[in-house]
Amino acid sequence: MLEQSPVSEGVAPNTIFIDWPKTPLVGCGFHQEIEKEVDLDYCQRHNILVARRQIGGGAVYLNDGQIFYHVVVHKKTPSIPLNVADFYKVLLQAPIKTYRDLGIPAEYRPINDIKVGERKISGNGAGLIEDAMVLCGNLILTFDYDTMVKVLRVPEEKFRDKLVKSLRDWVTTVERELGSVPKREDCVNLLVKNFEETLNVELVSEQLTDREKILIKELNVVYQTDQWLYMPAYRHPELTQHRGVKVAEGVYVVEAMHKAPGGLIRVTLEVVEKKIRGILISGDFWFIPQQSLAELEKRLVGLDFDEKDLLKSIDKFYRAYNIETPGVTPRDFVKSIMLAKQQIKDF
């Protein structure tokens, strides 16, 4: 069992990490089924690391053309809102000001985007990890659109060309907006200054402690295990091996997807005698606290497909666990379940 993180435990101050990958990697959201979202064969052939984050969102390609900020603050910090929507609004002021200082008219777009006009120029995610609120985001200096598309699994190859065009239409970069790329050091200095000004704090540059270095080594081992990378499959092996089939009389394993404003929801159901025997919920949405999604799955086992009862059960769960799912409502989960149910002709 890993120790609690220093910020959560209160032995380290609120911290901002600013960094960039030494080598490219694909970062996937906490609730995603990686094998369904990422072309693992392509990544293996090109030595691209695939990793799962501790917060939600979708699969993204990360390289040194991006500068990443990770803000870790204890949930009892008075000046930091616990509501995720407000958390974004407060913490994203620094990167927005940094873009503006560079001459780019960036704006905040709820829930978690920074845009120039209609084009996204920063991707952000937030979550509660132990007792710390965490924000992860980036300044996009340059972006490799072609590789981003190659690392993703797509329905058919001709879809990749459409996806590349869509990315170029809706995602922009500092280089694209300014015609050149500023020095990374200048961008980092601006970002630090703007976090200080917008949060009214003084940031002190420090090295990792010995304990933090040990925790990083421990987590590096954990995060490379199959149990972490393929978490949904390990959580529900019976649902990930047989999908969309009639297993026996009255027994089915079916799957459906629903696109909510806050992300894609994928539901896999094991149905026995018209009741939910097992359920796996995955996707690129945010579900806070992250670990509570597994408990919601347990609460839905044994229920039938009455929409009112399903909604009542999920609503009750939200209240009991103080769940936040930006852009996703309990009705979206119910809709996903009902769409899966429609795959069964015997209903």
Buried (B, 14 or more C-beta within 10 A) or exposed (E): EEEBBBBBBEEBBBBBEBEBBEEBBBBBBBBBBBBBBBBBEBBEEEEBEBBBBBBBBBBBBBBBBBBBBEBBBBBEBEEBBBEBBEBBBBBBBBBBBBBBBBEBEBEBEEBBBBBBEEBBBBBBBBBBBBBBBBBBBBBBBBBBBEBBBBBBBEEEEEEBEEBBEEBBEEBBBBBBBEEEBBEBEEBBEBBBBBBBEBBEEEBEEEEEEEEBEEBEEEBEEEEEEEEBBBBBBEBBEEBBEBBEEBEEEEBBBBBBBBEBEBBBBBBBBBBBEEEBBBBBBBBBBBBBBBBBBBEBBEBBEEBEBEEEEBBBBBBEBBEEBEBBBBBBBBBBBBBBBBBBBEBBEEE
